[in-house]
Amino acid sequence: MHSTFDEGIKLGKDNCCSKIGLTHFSPRYIKFVPMRDDYYKDEILFSHDFLSFKLSQLNTVHQYSQIFTPIMEQLEKDEVI
């Protein structure tokens, strides 16, 4: 079975993880990650195809979601994806 976004985040927080990164989103259910303000505040990282970064970037890599997610949402509305 798979977890929901909230279940994965809760698991990370319950285990006192300093960073939480989620991967493997089923295209059957979702084409983009539905971002909420608390995801940005908590520095949750959602992976996308071909995402790569250096460990030295770990403290800031979550910020790309603030830019990338609205673009993906708009593309999906325009049915470009």
mmCIF file of the N, C-alpha and C atoms, coordinates in Angstrom:
data_MODEL
# 
_entry.id   MODEL 
# 
loop_
_atom_site.group_PDB 
_atom_site.id 
_atom_site.type_symbol 
_atom_site.label_atom_id 
_atom_site.label_alt_id 
_atom_site.label_comp_id 
_atom_site.label_asym_id 
_atom_site.label_entity_id 
_atom_site.label_seq_id 
_atom_site.pdbx_PDB_ins_code 
_atom_site.Cartn_x 
_atom_site.Cartn_y 
_atom_site.Cartn_z 
_atom_site.occupancy 
_atom_site.B_iso_or_equiv 
_atom_site.pdbx_formal_charge 
_atom_site.auth_seq_id 
_atom_site.auth_comp_id 
_atom_site.auth_asym_id 
_atom_site.auth_atom_id 
_atom_site.pdbx_PDB_model_num 
ATOM 1   N N  . MET A 1 1  ? 0.840  -1.188 0.000   1.00 0.00 ? 1  MET A N  1 
ATOM 2   C CA . MET A 1 1  ? 0.000  0.000  0.000   1.00 0.00 ? 1  MET A CA 1 
ATOM 3   C C  . MET A 1 1  ? 0.880  1.244  0.000   1.00 0.00 ? 1  MET A C  1 
ATOM 4   N N  . HIS A 1 2  ? 0.320  2.332  -0.453  1.00 0.00 ? 2  HIS A N  1 
ATOM 5   C CA . HIS A 1 2  ? 1.029  3.604  -0.465  1.00 0.00 ? 2  HIS A CA 1 
ATOM 6   C C  . HIS A 1 2  ? 0.445  4.529  0.586   1.00 0.00 ? 2  HIS A C  1 
ATOM 7   N N  . SER A 1 3  ? 1.220  5.500  0.997   1.00 0.00 ? 3  SER A N  1 
ATOM 8   C CA . SER A 1 3  ? 0.784  6.501  1.966   1.00 0.00 ? 3  SER A CA 1 
ATOM 9   C C  . SER A 1 3  ? 0.295  7.742  1.231   1.00 0.00 ? 3  SER A C  1 
ATOM 10  N N  . THR A 1 4  ? -0.517 8.532  1.915   1.00 0.00 ? 4  THR A N  1 
ATOM 11  C CA . THR A 1 4  ? -0.905 9.830  1.383   1.00 0.00 ? 4  THR A CA 1 
ATOM 12  C C  . THR A 1 4  ? 0.211  10.821 1.709   1.00 0.00 ? 4  THR A C  1 
ATOM 13  N N  . PHE A 1 5  ? 0.134  12.031 1.130   1.00 0.00 ? 5  PHE A N  1 
ATOM 14  C CA . PHE A 1 5  ? 1.109  13.074 1.463   1.00 0.00 ? 5  PHE A CA 1 
ATOM 15  C C  . PHE A 1 5  ? 1.115  13.322 2.957   1.00 0.00 ? 5  PHE A C  1 
ATOM 16  N N  . ASP A 1 6  ? -0.067 13.520 3.527   1.00 0.00 ? 6  ASP A N  1 
ATOM 17  C CA . ASP A 1 6  ? -0.160 13.850 4.950   1.00 0.00 ? 6  ASP A CA 1 
ATOM 18  C C  . ASP A 1 6  ? 0.361  12.721 5.831   1.00 0.00 ? 6  ASP A C  1 
ATOM 19  N N  . GLU A 1 7  ? 0.113  11.463 5.461   1.00 0.00 ? 7  GLU A N  1 
ATOM 20  C CA . GLU A 1 7  ? 0.620  10.333 6.245   1.00 0.00 ? 7  GLU A CA 1 
ATOM 21  C C  . GLU A 1 7  ? 2.152  10.283 6.212   1.00 0.00 ? 7  GLU A C  1 
ATOM 22  N N  . GLY A 1 8  ? 2.731  10.532 5.046   1.00 0.00 ? 8  GLY A N  1 
ATOM 23  C CA . GLY A 1 8  ? 4.192  10.540 4.937   1.00 0.00 ? 8  GLY A CA 1 
ATOM 24  C C  . GLY A 1 8  ? 4.813  11.655 5.752   1.00 0.00 ? 8  GLY A C  1 
ATOM 25  N N  . ILE A 1 9  ? 4.201  12.827 5.704   1.00 0.00 ? 9  ILE A N  1 
ATOM 26  C CA . ILE A 1 9  ? 4.703  13.976 6.471   1.00 0.00 ? 9  ILE A CA 1 
ATOM 27  C C  . ILE A 1 9  ? 4.561  13.717 7.965   1.00 0.00 ? 9  ILE A C  1 
ATOM 28  N N  . LYS A 1 10 ? 3.426  13.163 8.378   1.00 0.00 ? 10 LYS A N  1 
ATOM 29  C CA . LYS A 1 10 ? 3.215  12.858 9.801   1.00 0.00 ? 10 LYS A CA 1 
ATOM 30  C C  . LYS A 1 10 ? 4.246  11.838 10.289  1.00 0.00 ? 10 LYS A C  1 
ATOM 31  N N  . LEU A 1 11 ? 4.547  10.842 9.474   1.00 0.00 ? 11 LEU A N  1 
ATOM 32  C CA . LEU A 1 11 ? 5.544  9.838  9.847   1.00 0.00 ? 11 LEU A CA 1 
ATOM 33  C C  . LEU A 1 11 ? 6.905  10.490 10.075  1.00 0.00 ? 11 LEU A C  1 
ATOM 34  N N  . GLY A 1 12 ? 7.286  11.394 9.181   1.00 0.00 ? 12 GLY A N  1 
ATOM 35  C CA . GLY A 1 12 ? 8.555  12.100 9.345   1.00 0.00 ? 12 GLY A CA 1 
ATOM 36  C C  . GLY A 1 12 ? 8.580  12.951 10.596  1.00 0.00 ? 12 GLY A C  1 
ATOM 37  N N  . LYS A 1 13 ? 7.504  13.699 10.835  1.00 0.00 ? 13 LYS A N  1 
ATOM 38  C CA . LYS A 1 13 ? 7.446  14.556 12.025  1.00 0.00 ? 13 LYS A CA 1 
ATOM 39  C C  . LYS A 1 13 ? 7.416  13.736 13.308  1.00 0.00 ? 13 LYS A C  1 
ATOM 40  N N  . ASP A 1 14 ? 6.652  12.644 13.307  1.00 0.00 ? 14 ASP A N  1 
ATOM 41  C CA . ASP A 1 14 ? 6.575  11.791 14.502  1.00 0.00 ? 14 ASP A CA 1 
ATOM 42  C C  . ASP A 1 14 ? 7.932  11.186 14.852  1.00 0.00 ? 14 ASP A C  1 
ATOM 43  N N  . ASN A 1 15 ? 8.808  11.056 13.863  1.00 0.00 ? 15 ASN A N  1 
ATOM 44  C CA . ASN A 1 15 ? 10.142 10.491 14.087  1.00 0.00 ? 15 ASN A CA 1 
ATOM 45  C C  . ASN A 1 15 ? 11.221 11.563 14.160  1.00 0.00 ? 15 ASN A C  1 
ATOM 46  N N  . CYS A 1 16 ? 10.788 12.810 14.363  1.00 0.00 ? 16 CYS A N  1 
ATOM 47  C CA . CYS A 1 16 ? 11.690 13.950 14.579  1.00 0.00 ? 16 CYS A CA 1 
ATOM 48  C C  . CYS A 1 16 ? 12.691 14.144 13.442  1.00 0.00 ? 16 CYS A C  1 
ATOM 49  N N  . CYS A 1 17 ? 12.257 13.916 12.193  1.00 0.00 ? 17 CYS A N  1 
ATOM 50  C CA . CYS A 1 17 ? 13.133 14.140 11.044  1.00 0.00 ? 17 CYS A CA 1 
ATOM 51  C C  . CYS A 1 17 ? 13.311 15.637 10.822  1.00 0.00 ? 17 CYS A C  1 
ATOM 52  N N  . SER A 1 18 ? 14.526 16.046 10.563  1.00 0.00 ? 18 SER A N  1 
ATOM 53  C CA . SER A 1 18 ? 14.775 17.470 10.328  1.00 0.00 ? 18 SER A CA 1 
ATOM 54  C C  . SER A 1 18 ? 14.388 17.870 8.908   1.00 0.00 ? 18 SER A C  1 
ATOM 55  N N  . LYS A 1 19 ? 14.404 16.935 7.981   1.00 0.00 ? 19 LYS A N  1 
ATOM 56  C CA . LYS A 1 19 ? 13.992 17.161 6.597   1.00 0.00 ? 19 LYS A CA 1 
ATOM 57  C C  . LYS A 1 19 ? 13.085 16.013 6.173   1.00 0.00 ? 19 LYS A C  1 
ATOM 58  N N  . ILE A 1 20 ? 12.072 16.327 5.382   1.00 0.00 ? 20 ILE A N  1 
ATOM 59  C CA . ILE A 1 20 ? 11.171 15.301 4.875   1.00 0.00 ? 20 ILE A CA 1 
ATOM 60  C C  . ILE A 1 20 ? 11.112 15.440 3.357   1.00 0.00 ? 20 ILE A C  1 
ATOM 61  N N  . GLY A 1 21 ? 11.408 14.356 2.657   1.00 0.00 ? 21 GLY A N  1 
ATOM 62  C CA . GLY A 1 21 ? 11.336 14.340 1.205   1.00 0.00 ? 21 GLY A CA 1 
ATOM 63  C C  . GLY A 1 21 ? 10.419 13.224 0.756   1.00 0.00 ? 21 GLY A C  1 
ATOM 64  N N  . LEU A 1 22 ? 9.487  13.539 -0.101  1.00 0.00 ? 22 LEU A N  1 
ATOM 65  C CA . LEU A 1 22 ? 8.533  12.543 -0.592  1.00 0.00 ? 22 LEU A CA 1 
ATOM 66  C C  . LEU A 1 22 ? 8.748  12.318 -2.081  1.00 0.00 ? 22 LEU A C  1 
ATOM 67  N N  . THR A 1 23 ? 8.650  11.061 -2.496  1.00 0.00 ? 23 THR A N  1 
ATOM 68  C CA . THR A 1 23 ? 8.852  10.695 -3.897  1.00 0.00 ? 23 THR A CA 1 
ATOM 69  C C  . THR A 1 23 ? 7.774  9.726  -4.348  1.00 0.00 ? 23 THR A C  1 
ATOM 70  N N  . HIS A 1 24 ? 7.816  9.356  -5.614  1.00 0.00 ? 24 HIS A N  1 
ATOM 71  C CA . HIS A 1 24 ? 6.954  8.321  -6.191  1.00 0.00 ? 24 HIS A CA 1 
ATOM 72  C C  . HIS A 1 24 ? 5.479  8.671  -6.084  1.00 0.00 ? 24 HIS A C  1 
ATOM 73  N N  . PHE A 1 25 ? 5.056  9.612  -6.901  1.00 0.00 ? 25 PHE A N  1 
ATOM 74  C CA . PHE A 1 25 ? 3.650  9.997  -6.958  1.00 0.00 ? 25 PHE A CA 1 
ATOM 75  C C  . PHE A 1 25 ? 3.002  9.284  -8.129  1.00 0.00 ? 25 PHE A C  1 
ATOM 76  N N  . SER A 1 26 ? 1.940  8.576  -7.878  1.00 0.00 ? 26 SER A N  1 
ATOM 77  C CA . SER A 1 26 ? 1.288  7.805  -8.930  1.00 0.00 ? 26 SER A CA 1 
ATOM 78  C C  . SER A 1 26 ? 0.533  8.719  -9.888  1.00 0.00 ? 26 SER A C  1 
ATOM 79  N N  . PRO A 1 27 ? 0.862  8.668  -11.192 1.00 0.00 ? 27 PRO A N  1 
ATOM 80  C CA . PRO A 1 27 ? 0.132  9.486  -12.162 1.00 0.00 ? 27 PRO A CA 1 
ATOM 81  C C  . PRO A 1 27 ? -1.327 9.067  -12.288 1.00 0.00 ? 27 PRO A C  1 
ATOM 82  N N  . ARG A 1 28 ? -1.639 7.900  -11.748 1.00 0.00 ? 28 ARG A N  1 
ATOM 83  C CA . ARG A 1 28 ? -3.024 7.436  -11.732 1.00 0.00 ? 28 ARG A CA 1 
ATOM 84  C C  . ARG A 1 28 ? -3.888 8.346  -10.850 1.00 0.00 ? 28 ARG A C  1 
ATOM 85  N N  . TYR A 1 29 ? -3.265 8.916  -9.831  1.00 0.00 ? 29 TYR A N  1 
ATOM 86  C CA . TYR A 1 29 ? -4.005 9.702  -8.863  1.00 0.00 ? 29 TYR A CA 1 
ATOM 87  C C  . TYR A 1 29 ? -3.743 11.195 -8.952  1.00 0.00 ? 29 TYR A C  1 
ATOM 88  N N  . ILE A 1 30 ? -2.554 11.576 -9.377  1.00 0.00 ? 30 ILE A N  1 
ATOM 89  C CA . ILE A 1 30 ? -2.184 12.990 -9.307  1.00 0.00 ? 30 ILE A CA 1 
ATOM 90  C C  . ILE A 1 30 ? -1.124 13.312 -10.345 1.00 0.00 ? 30 ILE A C  1 
ATOM 91  N N  . LYS A 1 31 ? -1.218 14.496 -10.930 1.00 0.00 ? 31 LYS A N  1 
ATOM 92  C CA . LYS A 1 31 ? -0.205 14.928 -11.891 1.00 0.00 ? 31 LYS A CA 1 
ATOM 93  C C  . LYS A 1 31 ? 0.737  15.944 -11.266 1.00 0.00 ? 31 LYS A C  1 
ATOM 94  N N  . PHE A 1 32 ? 0.324  16.605 -10.219 1.00 0.00 ? 32 PHE A N  1 
ATOM 95  C CA . PHE A 1 32 ? 1.191  17.559 -9.533  1.00 0.00 ? 32 PHE A CA 1 
ATOM 96  C C  . PHE A 1 32 ? 0.917  17.473 -8.046  1.00 0.00 ? 32 PHE A C  1 
ATOM 97  N N  . VAL A 1 33 ? 1.835  17.966 -7.263  1.00 0.00 ? 33 VAL A N  1 
ATOM 98  C CA . VAL A 1 33 ? 1.710  17.938 -5.808  1.00 0.00 ? 33 VAL A CA 1 
ATOM 99  C C  . VAL A 1 33 ? 0.865  19.120 -5.348  1.00 0.00 ? 33 VAL A C  1 
ATOM 100 N N  . PRO A 1 34 ? -0.210 18.867 -4.618  1.00 0.00 ? 34 PRO A N  1 
ATOM 101 C CA . PRO A 1 34 ? -1.034 19.976 -4.129  1.00 0.00 ? 34 PRO A CA 1 
ATOM 102 C C  . PRO A 1 34 ? -0.346 20.650 -2.947  1.00 0.00 ? 34 PRO A C  1 
ATOM 103 N N  . MET A 1 35 ? 0.301  21.773 -3.187  1.00 0.00 ? 35 MET A N  1 
ATOM 104 C CA . MET A 1 35 ? 1.070  22.441 -2.135  1.00 0.00 ? 35 MET A CA 1 
ATOM 105 C C  . MET A 1 35 ? 0.168  23.242 -1.210  1.00 0.00 ? 35 MET A C  1 
ATOM 106 N N  . ARG A 1 36 ? 0.518  23.194 0.055   1.00 0.00 ? 36 ARG A N  1 
ATOM 107 C CA . ARG A 1 36 ? -0.157 23.997 1.070   1.00 0.00 ? 36 ARG A CA 1 
ATOM 108 C C  . ARG A 1 36 ? 0.904  24.847 1.755   1.00 0.00 ? 36 ARG A C  1 
ATOM 109 N N  . ASP A 1 37 ? 0.489  25.966 2.329   1.00 0.00 ? 37 ASP A N  1 
ATOM 110 C CA . ASP A 1 37 ? 1.435  26.872 2.979   1.00 0.00 ? 37 ASP A CA 1 
ATOM 111 C C  . ASP A 1 37 ? 2.270  26.182 4.048   1.00 0.00 ? 37 ASP A C  1 
ATOM 112 N N  . ASP A 1 38 ? 1.668  25.252 4.799   1.00 0.00 ? 38 ASP A N  1 
ATOM 113 C CA . ASP A 1 38 ? 2.436  24.593 5.863   1.00 0.00 ? 38 ASP A CA 1 
ATOM 114 C C  . ASP A 1 38 ? 3.514  23.672 5.282   1.00 0.00 ? 38 ASP A C  1 
ATOM 115 N N  . TYR A 1 39 ? 3.353  23.182 4.061   1.00 0.00 ? 39 TYR A N  1 
ATOM 116 C CA . TYR A 1 39 ? 4.421  22.394 3.434   1.00 0.00 ? 39 TYR A CA 1 
ATOM 117 C C  . TYR A 1 39 ? 5.653  23.271 3.212   1.00 0.00 ? 39 TYR A C  1 
ATOM 118 N N  . TYR A 1 40 ? 5.436  24.506 2.758   1.00 0.00 ? 40 TYR A N  1 
ATOM 119 C CA . TYR A 1 40 ? 6.568  25.421 2.549   1.00 0.00 ? 40 TYR A CA 1 
ATOM 120 C C  . TYR A 1 40 ? 7.228  25.757 3.890   1.00 0.00 ? 40 TYR A C  1 
ATOM 121 N N  . LYS A 1 41 ? 6.400  26.064 4.879   1.00 0.00 ? 41 LYS A N  1 
ATOM 122 C CA . LYS A 1 41 ? 6.913  26.446 6.197   1.00 0.00 ? 41 LYS A CA 1 
ATOM 123 C C  . LYS A 1 41 ? 7.731  25.314 6.825   1.00 0.00 ? 41 LYS A C  1 
ATOM 124 N N  . ASP A 1 42 ? 7.261  24.090 6.652   1.00 0.00 ? 42 ASP A N  1 
ATOM 125 C CA . ASP A 1 42 ? 7.939  22.928 7.242   1.00 0.00 ? 42 ASP A CA 1 
ATOM 126 C C  . ASP A 1 42 ? 9.073  22.391 6.365   1.00 0.00 ? 42 ASP A C  1 
ATOM 127 N N  . GLU A 1 43 ? 9.329  23.050 5.242   1.00 0.00 ? 43 GLU A N  1 
ATOM 128 C CA . GLU A 1 43 ? 10.416 22.659 4.343   1.00 0.00 ? 43 GLU A CA 1 
ATOM 129 C C  . GLU A 1 43 ? 10.285 21.218 3.856   1.00 0.00 ? 43 GLU A C  1 
ATOM 130 N N  . ILE A 1 44 ? 9.088  20.868 3.401   1.00 0.00 ? 44 ILE A N  1 
ATOM 131 C CA . ILE A 1 44 ? 8.842  19.547 2.847   1.00 0.00 ? 44 ILE A CA 1 
ATOM 132 C C  . ILE A 1 44 ? 9.345  19.541 1.402   1.00 0.00 ? 44 ILE A C  1 
ATOM 133 N N  . LEU A 1 45 ? 10.082 18.515 1.019   1.00 0.00 ? 45 LEU A N  1 
ATOM 134 C CA . LEU A 1 45 ? 10.598 18.393 -0.337  1.00 0.00 ? 45 LEU A CA 1 
ATOM 135 C C  . LEU A 1 45 ? 9.795  17.345 -1.097  1.00 0.00 ? 45 LEU A C  1 
ATOM 136 N N  . PHE A 1 46 ? 9.219  17.747 -2.217  1.00 0.00 ? 46 PHE A N  1 
ATOM 137 C CA . PHE A 1 46 ? 8.516  16.825 -3.098  1.00 0.00 ? 46 PHE A CA 1 
ATOM 138 C C  . PHE A 1 46 ? 9.364  16.625 -4.337  1.00 0.00 ? 46 PHE A C  1 
ATOM 139 N N  . SER A 1 47 ? 9.698  15.396 -4.623  1.00 0.00 ? 47 SER A N  1 
ATOM 140 C CA . SER A 1 47 ? 10.568 15.097 -5.749  1.00 0.00 ? 47 SER A CA 1 
ATOM 141 C C  . SER A 1 47 ? 9.767  15.052 -7.045  1.00 0.00 ? 47 SER A C  1 
ATOM 142 N N  . HIS A 1 48 ? 10.441 15.390 -8.136  1.00 0.00 ? 48 HIS A N  1 
ATOM 143 C CA . HIS A 1 48 ? 9.883  15.282 -9.474  1.00 0.00 ? 48 HIS A CA 1 
ATOM 144 C C  . HIS A 1 48 ? 10.914 14.586 -10.346 1.00 0.00 ? 48 HIS A C  1 
ATOM 145 N N  . ASP A 1 49 ? 10.488 14.097 -11.500 1.00 0.00 ? 49 ASP A N  1 
ATOM 146 C CA . ASP A 1 49 ? 11.421 13.428 -12.410 1.00 0.00 ? 49 ASP A CA 1 
ATOM 147 C C  . ASP A 1 49 ? 12.655 14.278 -12.645 1.00 0.00 ? 49 ASP A C  1 
ATOM 148 N N  . PHE A 1 50 ? 13.791 13.643 -12.597 1.00 0.00 ? 50 PHE A N  1 
ATOM 149 C CA . PHE A 1 50 ? 15.094 14.243 -12.880 1.00 0.00 ? 50 PHE A CA 1 
ATOM 150 C C  . PHE A 1 50 ? 15.555 15.269 -11.839 1.00 0.00 ? 50 PHE A C  1 
ATOM 151 N N  . LEU A 1 51 ? 14.891 15.345 -10.705 1.00 0.00 ? 51 LEU A N  1 
ATOM 152 C CA . LEU A 1 51 ? 15.350 16.239 -9.641  1.00 0.00 ? 51 LEU A CA 1 
ATOM 153 C C  . LEU A 1 51 ? 16.654 15.684 -9.071  1.00 0.00 ? 51 LEU A C  1 
ATOM 154 N N  . SER A 1 52 ? 17.646 16.506 -9.033  1.00 0.00 ? 52 SER A N  1 
ATOM 155 C CA . SER A 1 52 ? 18.897 16.128 -8.372  1.00 0.00 ? 52 SER A CA 1 
ATOM 156 C C  . SER A 1 52 ? 19.463 17.368 -7.700  1.00 0.00 ? 52 SER A C  1 
ATOM 157 N N  . PHE A 1 53 ? 20.167 17.148 -6.615  1.00 0.00 ? 53 PHE A N  1 
ATOM 158 C CA . PHE A 1 53 ? 20.777 18.246 -5.879  1.00 0.00 ? 53 PHE A CA 1 
ATOM 159 C C  . PHE A 1 53 ? 21.919 17.693 -5.041  1.00 0.00 ? 53 PHE A C  1 
ATOM 160 N N  . LYS A 1 54 ? 22.774 18.577 -4.612  1.00 0.00 ? 54 LYS A N  1 
ATOM 161 C CA . LYS A 1 54 ? 23.901 18.206 -3.754  1.00 0.00 ? 54 LYS A CA 1 
ATOM 162 C C  . LYS A 1 54 ? 23.442 18.263 -2.303  1.00 0.00 ? 54 LYS A C  1 
ATOM 163 N N  . LEU A 1 55 ? 24.036 17.463 -1.461  1.00 0.00 ? 55 LEU A N  1 
ATOM 164 C CA . LEU A 1 55 ? 23.679 17.500 -0.039  1.00 0.00 ? 55 LEU A CA 1 
ATOM 165 C C  . LEU A 1 55 ? 23.896 18.888 0.553   1.00 0.00 ? 55 LEU A C  1 
ATOM 166 N N  . SER A 1 56 ? 24.841 19.630 0.015   1.00 0.00 ? 56 SER A N  1 
ATOM 167 C CA . SER A 1 56 ? 25.080 20.993 0.507   1.00 0.00 ? 56 SER A CA 1 
ATOM 168 C C  . SER A 1 56 ? 23.901 21.916 0.209   1.00 0.00 ? 56 SER A C  1 
ATOM 169 N N  . GLN A 1 57 ? 23.004 21.511 -0.692  1.00 0.00 ? 57 GLN A N  1 
ATOM 170 C CA . GLN A 1 57 ? 21.822 22.314 -1.038  1.00 0.00 ? 57 GLN A CA 1 
ATOM 171 C C  . GLN A 1 57 ? 20.578 21.881 -0.263  1.00 0.00 ? 57 GLN A C  1 
ATOM 172 N N  . LEU A 1 58 ? 20.713 20.906 0.605   1.00 0.00 ? 58 LEU A N  1 
ATOM 173 C CA . LEU A 1 58 ? 19.570 20.322 1.300   1.00 0.00 ? 58 LEU A CA 1 
ATOM 174 C C  . LEU A 1 58 ? 18.738 21.345 2.067   1.00 0.00 ? 58 LEU A C  1 
ATOM 175 N N  . ASN A 1 59 ? 19.375 22.371 2.617   1.00 0.00 ? 59 ASN A N  1 
ATOM 176 C CA . ASN A 1 59 ? 18.626 23.357 3.398   1.00 0.00 ? 59 ASN A CA 1 
ATOM 177 C C  . ASN A 1 59 ? 17.779 24.291 2.555   1.00 0.00 ? 59 ASN A C  1 
ATOM 178 N N  . THR A 1 60 ? 18.011 24.357 1.258   1.00 0.00 ? 60 THR A N  1 
ATOM 179 C CA . THR A 1 60 ? 17.249 25.286 0.414   1.00 0.00 ? 60 THR A CA 1 
ATOM 180 C C  . THR A 1 60 ? 16.518 24.620 -0.745  1.00 0.00 ? 60 THR A C  1 
ATOM 181 N N  . VAL A 1 61 ? 16.767 23.344 -1.011  1.00 0.00 ? 61 VAL A N  1 
ATOM 182 C CA . VAL A 1 61 ? 16.192 22.701 -2.195  1.00 0.00 ? 61 VAL A CA 1 
ATOM 183 C C  . VAL A 1 61 ? 14.667 22.650 -2.149  1.00 0.00 ? 61 VAL A C  1 
ATOM 184 N N  . HIS A 1 62 ? 14.065 22.646 -0.972  1.00 0.00 ? 62 HIS A N  1 
ATOM 185 C CA . HIS A 1 62 ? 12.600 22.621 -0.877  1.00 0.00 ? 62 HIS A CA 1 
ATOM 186 C C  . HIS A 1 62 ? 11.965 23.861 -1.509  1.00 0.00 ? 62 HIS A C  1 
ATOM 187 N N  . GLN A 1 63 ? 12.710 24.936 -1.638  1.00 0.00 ? 63 GLN A N  1 
ATOM 188 C CA . GLN A 1 63 ? 12.160 26.186 -2.156  1.00 0.00 ? 63 GLN A CA 1 
ATOM 189 C C  . GLN A 1 63 ? 11.766 26.101 -3.626  1.00 0.00 ? 63 GLN A C  1 
ATOM 190 N N  . TYR A 1 64 ? 12.338 25.158 -4.367  1.00 0.00 ? 64 TYR A N  1 
ATOM 191 C CA . TYR A 1 64 ? 11.984 25.055 -5.774  1.00 0.00 ? 64 TYR A CA 1 
ATOM 192 C C  . TYR A 1 64 ? 10.498 24.745 -5.948  1.00 0.00 ? 64 TYR A C  1 
ATOM 193 N N  . SER A 1 65 ? 9.891  24.049 -4.973  1.00 0.00 ? 65 SER A N  1 
ATOM 194 C CA . SER A 1 65 ? 8.476  23.694 -5.074  1.00 0.00 ? 65 SER A CA 1 
ATOM 195 C C  . SER A 1 65 ? 7.574  24.924 -5.124  1.00 0.00 ? 65 SER A C  1 
ATOM 196 N N  . GLN A 1 66 ? 7.997  25.996 -4.465  1.00 0.00 ? 66 GLN A N  1 
ATOM 197 C CA . GLN A 1 66 ? 7.193  27.218 -4.479  1.00 0.00 ? 66 GLN A CA 1 
ATOM 198 C C  . GLN A 1 66 ? 7.101  27.796 -5.881  1.00 0.00 ? 66 GLN A C  1 
ATOM 199 N N  . ILE A 1 67 ? 8.069  27.532 -6.709  1.00 0.00 ? 67 ILE A N  1 
ATOM 200 C CA . ILE A 1 67 ? 8.072  28.026 -8.089  1.00 0.00 ? 67 ILE A CA 1 
ATOM 201 C C  . ILE A 1 67 ? 7.508  26.973 -9.035  1.00 0.00 ? 67 ILE A C  1 
ATOM 202 N N  . PHE A 1 68 ? 7.932  25.741 -8.882  1.00 0.00 ? 68 PHE A N  1 
ATOM 203 C CA . PHE A 1 68 ? 7.604  24.680 -9.811  1.00 0.00 ? 68 PHE A CA 1 
ATOM 204 C C  . PHE A 1 68 ? 6.135  24.261 -9.755  1.00 0.00 ? 68 PHE A C  1 
ATOM 205 N N  . THR A 1 69 ? 5.552  24.137 -8.572  1.00 0.00 ? 69 THR A N  1 
ATOM 206 C CA . THR A 1 69 ? 4.200  23.622 -8.432  1.00 0.00 ? 69 THR A CA 1 
ATOM 207 C C  . THR A 1 69 ? 3.147  24.492 -9.120  1.00 0.00 ? 69 THR A C  1 
ATOM 208 N N  . PRO A 1 70 ? 3.155  25.826 -8.955  1.00 0.00 ? 70 PRO A N  1 
ATOM 209 C CA . PRO A 1 70 ? 2.152  26.632 -9.673  1.00 0.00 ? 70 PRO A CA 1 
ATOM 210 C C  . PRO A 1 70 ? 2.263  26.500 -11.193 1.00 0.00 ? 70 PRO A C  1 
ATOM 211 N N  . ILE A 1 71 ? 3.468  26.326 -11.696 1.00 0.00 ? 71 ILE A N  1 
ATOM 212 C CA . ILE A 1 71 ? 3.651  26.136 -13.138 1.00 0.00 ? 71 ILE A CA 1 
ATOM 213 C C  . ILE A 1 71 ? 2.995  24.829 -13.567 1.00 0.00 ? 71 ILE A C  1 
ATOM 214 N N  . MET A 1 72 ? 3.228  23.757 -12.817 1.00 0.00 ? 72 MET A N  1 
ATOM 215 C CA . MET A 1 72 ? 2.625  22.463 -13.139 1.00 0.00 ? 72 MET A CA 1 
ATOM 216 C C  . MET A 1 72 ? 1.107  22.528 -13.066 1.00 0.00 ? 72 MET A C  1 
ATOM 217 N N  . GLU A 1 73 ? 0.573  23.239 -12.069 1.00 0.00 ? 73 GLU A N  1 
ATOM 218 C CA . GLU A 1 73 ? -0.877 23.374 -11.951 1.00 0.00 ? 73 GLU A CA 1 
ATOM 219 C C  . GLU A 1 73 ? -1.455 24.071 -13.177 1.00 0.00 ? 73 GLU A C  1 
ATOM 220 N N  . GLN A 1 74 ? -0.803 25.119 -13.625 1.00 0.00 ? 74 GLN A N  1 
ATOM 221 C CA . GLN A 1 74 ? -1.282 25.859 -14.792 1.00 0.00 ? 74 GLN A CA 1 
ATOM 222 C C  . GLN A 1 74 ? -1.189 25.001 -16.055 1.00 0.00 ? 74 GLN A C  1 
ATOM 223 N N  . LEU A 1 75 ? -0.114 24.276 -16.214 1.00 0.00 ? 75 LEU A N  1 
ATOM 224 C CA . LEU A 1 75 ? 0.030  23.393 -17.369 1.00 0.00 ? 75 LEU A CA 1 
ATOM 225 C C  . LEU A 1 75 ? -1.066 22.337 -17.397 1.00 0.00 ? 75 LEU A C  1 
ATOM 226 N N  . GLU A 1 76 ? -1.396 21.811 -16.220 1.00 0.00 ? 76 GLU A N  1 
ATOM 227 C CA . GLU A 1 76 ? -2.458 20.803 -16.175 1.00 0.00 ? 76 GLU A CA 1 
ATOM 228 C C  . GLU A 1 76 ? -3.808 21.412 -16.527 1.00 0.00 ? 76 GLU A C  1 
ATOM 229 N N  . LYS A 1 77 ? -4.077 22.626 -16.055 1.00 0.00 ? 77 LYS A N  1 
ATOM 230 C CA . LYS A 1 77 ? -5.345 23.296 -16.409 1.00 0.00 ? 77 LYS A CA 1 
ATOM 231 C C  . LYS A 1 77 ? -5.434 23.535 -17.904 1.00 0.00 ? 77 LYS A C  1 
ATOM 232 N N  . ASP A 1 78 ? -4.307 23.850 -18.511 1.00 0.00 ? 78 ASP A N  1 
ATOM 233 C CA . ASP A 1 78 ? -4.260 24.108 -19.959 1.00 0.00 ? 78 ASP A CA 1 
ATOM 234 C C  . ASP A 1 78 ? -4.156 22.815 -20.761 1.00 0.00 ? 78 ASP A C  1 
ATOM 235 N N  . GLU A 1 79 ? -4.108 21.677 -20.043 1.00 0.00 ? 79 GLU A N  1 
ATOM 236 C CA . GLU A 1 79 ? -4.004 20.353 -20.641 1.00 0.00 ? 79 GLU A CA 1 
ATOM 237 C C  . GLU A 1 79 ? -2.780 20.201 -21.527 1.00 0.00 ? 79 GLU A C  1 
ATOM 238 N N  . VAL A 1 80 ? -1.691 20.833 -21.117 1.00 0.00 ? 80 VAL A N  1 
ATOM 239 C CA . VAL A 1 80 ? -0.438 20.705 -21.841 1.00 0.00 ? 80 VAL A CA 1 
ATOM 240 C C  . VAL A 1 80 ? 0.265  19.415 -21.469 1.00 0.00 ? 80 VAL A C  1 
ATOM 241 N N  . ILE A 1 81 ? 0.027  18.970 -20.247 1.00 0.00 ? 81 ILE A N  1 
ATOM 242 C CA . ILE A 1 81 ? 0.685  17.752 -19.747 1.00 0.00 ? 81 ILE A CA 1 
ATOM 243 C C  . ILE A 1 81 ? -0.012 16.528 -20.326 1.00 0.00 ? 81 ILE A C  1 
# 
